[in-house]
Amino acid sequence: MKSDVVRTVPMSEARDDFAGLVNRAAYGQERVVLMRHGKPIAAIISADELAYFEELEDRDDLLAAQAAIDEGGETAALDEVEHARSR
């Protein structure tokens, strides 16, 4: 679901054509990078791409958790952790 098209847009232009930029991301499979003073400050991507990135992040979290378990460190039940955090 990765888009190969990246469009950079100054914020002044983005304000004038926000709906068009959202449509480019949603339907045209473009990534839109919003710029201020020549620096990227935000991006508009499709909901499908967001879901893809979130899935990658979840996989990365699972791999990190598995690596921690494999190291043989101390473990605790979720309710114990939540209880300790609530103090």
C-alpha positions, 0 to 999 in steps of 0.5 A, spaced: 500 500 500 506 504 499 505 510 495 511 512 491 508 519 489 510 524 495 508 531 494 511 537 498 506 543 499 507 550 503 502 551 508 500 557 505 498 553 499 495 547 503 490 552 507 487 554 500 486 547 497 486 542 503 480 538 500 484 537 494 490 535 498 486 530 502 483 527 496 490 526 493 492 522 499 485 518 499 484 517 492 490 519 488 495 515 493 499 520 494 503 522 500 502 530 501 508 533 506 506 540 509 512 545 509 513 551 513 519 555 512 522 550 507 521 544 513 516 538 513 512 539 519 506 534 517 503 529 512 497 527 509 496 520 508 491 515 506 487 511 511 490 505 508 497 507 509 496 509 516 493 502 517 499 499 514 504 503 518 500 502 525 500 494 523 508 495 522 508 499 529 504 493 532 509 488 529 515 492 531 512 492 538 511 484 538 518 483 536 521 487 542 516 484 547 518 477 544 526 479 545 525 482 552 521 475 554 527 471 550 532 475 555 529 472 561 528 478 565 523 479 570 515 478 568 509 480 571 502 479 570 498 485 566 494 486 572 500 487 577 503 492 572 497 496 572 496 496 579 503 498 580 502 504 575 496 506 579 499 508 585 
